[in-house]
Amino acid sequence: MAFRTVIVDSHSKLECSLNYLVFRTVDETKRILLDEVHTLIVQSTAVSITSALLAELSRRNIKVVFCDEKSNPCSELVPCHSNSRCSKKVLEQTRWDQETKDNVWAALVKRKIENQAILLSGKGFTQEGADLVAFSKEVAPGDPTNREGHAAKVYFNRVFYDGFTRDEECPINACLNYGYTIILSQFNRAVVAAGYITQLGIHHKSEFNEFNLSCDLMEPFRYLVDEVAESLKPDSDFKELCVDLLGKEVVINDSRQTLSNAIGIYCDSVFSALQCGKASNVKFLERQ
């Protein structure tokens, strides 16, 4: 089972040779068995990569994230065909009925708010945590009263500071943007591996967002990045901390998994819920 997240942040060349990812610089050459690689993050624009390696990474469904000149994620490699039953799965996806999608979305939003409530309570904001628990109990199918949005207003002003907004330029938002993007890439990987398309969501429907479904699925997992941003210290490398999340040990379905593997298990359970019409089939991370 693949378990490595490989980060390349220096001037180098990446190529494929005999099932190995080969990393070359002027001073050294390293080889990493592709069977062990789960995610490749190309964090420097001074990296050249061969088309043969890109093709092999796509074939193996290894998630590849490319960063810009500021080392912020800007794009990723998404295979065109990674599931032998892709056409069947996409047809299924277009037939998910609205009632089921609304019920599943409500389950995801409820768990997202519950996770936010636990984080607030852990920081000493007992009343605000209780308020979010109340919001979670009011979530209806499709969340027509936008309990998610109301909870977010309370949550962000407490987990960080009064007046905090997601629009301002600050270290916290830099961490959130980077971390959310890294986590989103794992959901894109799971969606494509299952044979579905990322563009067709169950709640997100923006014509400008090619990852609508992945954005839906990741909502209950955002708190993991929030925890990193909330605990940042002046000398912390938030990019390293966010990447480390992929190898974080979590519990799902009564088993211990890395977060990367847990995301796959969770996504499969959501797809099962959408297919059979039972939102109760969704398996969430267990809070420890």
C-alpha positions in Angstrom: 0.0 0.0 0.0 1.3 3.5 -0.9 2.2 5.6 2.1 4.8 8.2 1.1 4.2 11.9 0.4 7.2 13.1 -1.6 8.0 16.8 -1.7 10.4 18.2 -4.2 11.4 21.8 -3.4 14.7 22.3 -5.2 16.2 22.6 -8.7 16.1 19.0 -10.0 14.8 16.6 -12.7 12.2 13.9 -12.1 12.0 10.9 -14.3 10.8 7.3 -14.3 13.0 4.3 -14.5 12.2 0.6 -13.8 9.2 1.5 -11.6 11.1 4.0 -9.7 10.7 7.8 -9.4 14.2 9.1 -10.0 15.2 12.4 -8.5 18.3 14.0 -10.0 20.4 17.1 -9.1 23.9 18.1 -9.9 25.1 16.5 -6.7 23.0 13.5 -6.2 20.5 10.9 -7.5 17.8 9.3 -5.4 15.3 6.6 -6.3 11.9 6.0 -4.7 9.8 3.0 -5.5 6.6 4.2 -7.1 4.6 1.5 -5.3 5.3 3.4 -2.1 4.3 6.9 -3.4 0.9 8.1 -2.5 1.3 11.8 -3.3 3.9 13.9 -5.1 4.1 17.6 -4.3 6.3 19.6 -6.8 6.9 22.7 -4.6 9.4 24.5 -6.8 9.1 25.9 -10.3 12.7 24.9 -10.9 11.8 21.3 -11.2 11.6 19.6 -14.6 9.6 16.4 -15.0 9.4 13.9 -17.9 6.2 13.1 -19.7 7.0 9.4 -19.2 6.9 10.0 -15.4 3.7 12.0 -15.6 2.0 9.2 -17.6 3.1 6.6 -15.1 1.9 8.7 -12.2 -1.4 9.1 -13.9 -1.7 5.4 -14.6 -1.0 4.6 -10.9 -3.4 7.2 -9.8 -0.7 8.9 -7.7 -1.8 12.4 -6.8 0.5 15.1 -8.1 0.2 18.7 -6.9 2.1 21.5 -8.6 3.0 24.8 -6.8 3.6 28.3 -8.1 6.6 30.6 -7.6 5.4 31.2 -4.0 5.3 27.5 -3.3 1.5 27.6 -3.1 -0.5 24.8 -4.7 -1.8 26.0 -8.1 -2.8 22.9 -10.0 -2.8 19.2 -10.0 -2.6 16.2 -12.3 -6.0 14.5 -12.7 -6.0 11.2 -14.8 -8.6 11.1 -17.6 -9.3 7.4 -17.0 -8.4 5.7 -13.7 -11.4 3.3 -13.3 -12.3 0.6 -15.8 -16.0 1.3 -15.1 -15.8 5.1 -15.4 -18.7 5.5 -18.0 -21.0 3.4 -15.8 -20.0 5.3 -12.7 -20.6 8.7 -14.3 -24.0 7.5 -15.5 -24.8 6.5 -11.9 -23.6 9.9 -10.8 -26.0 11.8 -13.1 -28.9 9.6 -11.7 -28.4 10.4 -8.0 -31.8 11.7 -7.0 -32.1 15.1 -5.4 -33.7 13.9 -2.1 -30.8 11.6 -1.5 -28.2 14.3 -2.3 -30.0 16.7 0.1 -29.9 14.1 2.8 -26.3 13.3 2.3 -25.4 16.9 2.2 -27.2 17.5 5.5 -25.2 14.7 7.1 -21.9 16.2 5.9 -22.8 19.7 7.1 -24.0 18.4 10.4 -20.7 16.6 11.0 -18.7 19.6 9.8 -20.5 21.8 12.4 -20.1 19.2 15.1 -16.3 19.1 14.5 -16.2 22.9 14.7 -18.1 22.8 18.0 -15.6 20.3 19.4 -12.7 22.5 18.4 -14.3 25.6 19.9 -15.1 23.9 23.2 -11.5 22.6 23.3 -10.3 26.2 23.2 -12.5 27.2 26.1 -15.4 28.7 24.1 -18.0 26.5 25.8 -21.0 28.7 25.0 -20.1 29.1 21.4 -19.5 25.4 21.1 -22.9 24.7 22.5 -24.4 27.2 20.0 -22.8 25.3 17.2 -24.2 22.0 18.5 -27.6 23.6 18.4 -27.0 24.7 14.8 -26.0 21.2 13.9 -29.3 19.8 15.2 -31.2 22.3 13.1 -29.6 21.2 9.8 -32.4 20.0 7.4 -32.0 18.1 4.1 -30.1 20.4 1.7 -29.5 22.9 4.6 -32.1 25.4 3.2 -31.7 27.7 6.3 -27.9 27.8 5.8 -26.9 26.5 9.3 -23.5 26.0 7.8 -23.1 29.7 7.1 -24.4 30.8 10.5 -22.1 28.4 12.3 -19.1 29.7 10.2 -19.7 33.3 11.4 -19.5 32.2 15.0 -16.7 29.7 14.5 -14.1 31.7 12.6 -14.4 34.7 15.0 -13.7 32.5 17.9 -11.3 29.8 16.6 -9.0 32.7 15.4 -10.0 36.2 16.4 -12.8 38.7 16.3 -13.2 40.3 12.9 -11.3 37.5 11.1 -12.4 37.0 7.5 -11.3 34.5 4.8 -10.5 37.4 2.5 -7.7 39.1 4.3 -4.0 38.4 3.6 -2.5 37.0 6.8 -0.5 33.9 7.9 -3.6 32.1 9.1 -5.3 32.4 5.7 -2.1 31.4 3.9 -2.1 28.2 6.0 -5.8 27.6 5.5 -5.5 28.1 1.7 -2.5 25.8 1.4 -3.9 23.1 3.7 -7.4 23.1 2.2 -5.8 22.7 -1.3 -3.6 19.8 -0.2 -6.6 18.0 1.4 -8.8 18.8 -1.6 -6.3 17.1 -3.9 -6.7 13.9 -1.9 -10.5 14.0 -2.4 -10.0 14.6 -6.1 -7.8 11.5 -6.2 -10.5 9.4 -4.4 -13.3 10.7 -6.6 -11.4 9.9 -9.8 -10.2 6.5 -8.5 -13.8 5.6 -7.8 -14.8 6.4 -11.4 -16.8 9.5 -10.8 -16.2 13.1 -12.1 -15.2 15.9 -9.8 -17.1 18.6 -11.6 -20.6 17.3 -10.8 -21.3 18.0 -7.1 -24.2 17.2 -4.8 -24.4 20.7 -3.4 -21.6 22.8 -5.0 -22.7 23.7 -8.5 -20.4 26.5 -9.7 -19.7 26.4 -13.4 -16.2 27.8 -12.6 -15.3 25.1 -10.1 -14.0 21.8 -11.7 -13.9 20.2 -8.2 -17.5 20.6 -7.0 -18.0 17.1 -5.8 -14.6 17.1 -4.0 -15.5 20.4 -2.3 -18.7 18.8 -1.1 -16.9 15.7 0.3 -14.1 17.5 2.1 -16.3 19.8 4.3 -16.2 17.6 7.4 -12.4 17.4 7.1 -11.7 21.1 7.1 -11.3 21.3 10.8 -8.0 19.3 10.5 -6.4 22.2 8.7 -8.1 24.7 11.1 -6.4 23.0 14.0 -3.0 23.5 12.3 -3.7 27.1 11.5 -5.0 27.8 15.1 -1.9 26.3 16.7 0.6 28.1 14.4 3.7 29.6 16.1 5.8 32.4 14.5 8.6 30.0 13.5 6.2 27.2 12.3 6.5 25.9 8.7 2.7 25.6 8.0 3.3 24.0 4.6 5.2 21.1 6.2 2.6 20.8 8.9 -0.2 20.7 6.4 1.6 18.0 4.3 2.2 16.0 7.5 -1.6 15.8 7.9 -1.7 13.3 5.1 0.2 10.8 7.2 -1.7 11.6 10.4 -3.2 8.5 12.1 -7.0 8.7 12.4 -9.8 6.2 13.2 -12.5 5.4 10.8 -14.9 2.5 10.7 -13.2 1.1 13.9 -9.8 0.9 12.3 -6.6 3.1 12.4 -5.6 4.5 9.1 -3.5 7.3 7.7 -5.6 10.3 6.8 -5.0 9.7 3.1 -6.3 6.1 3.3 -9.2 7.3 5.5 -10.3 9.8 2.9 -10.7 6.9 0.4 -12.8 4.9 2.9 -14.9 7.9 3.7 -15.5 8.7 0.0 -16.5 5.2 -0.8 -19.0 5.3 2.0 -20.5 8.5 0.7 -20.8 7.0 -2.8 -22.5 4.0 -1.3 -25.0 6.3 0.5 -25.7 8.2 -2.7 -26.2 5.0 -4.6 -28.5 3.2 -2.2 -30.3 6.3 -0.8 -29.1 5.9 2.8 -27.3 8.8 4.3 -26.6 6.7 7.4 -24.1 4.7 5.3 -21.6 7.6 5.5 -18.6 6.7 7.7 -16.9 9.7 9.3 -13.7 10.1 11.2 -14.0 9.3 14.9 -12.9 12.1 17.1 -10.1 11.0 19.5 
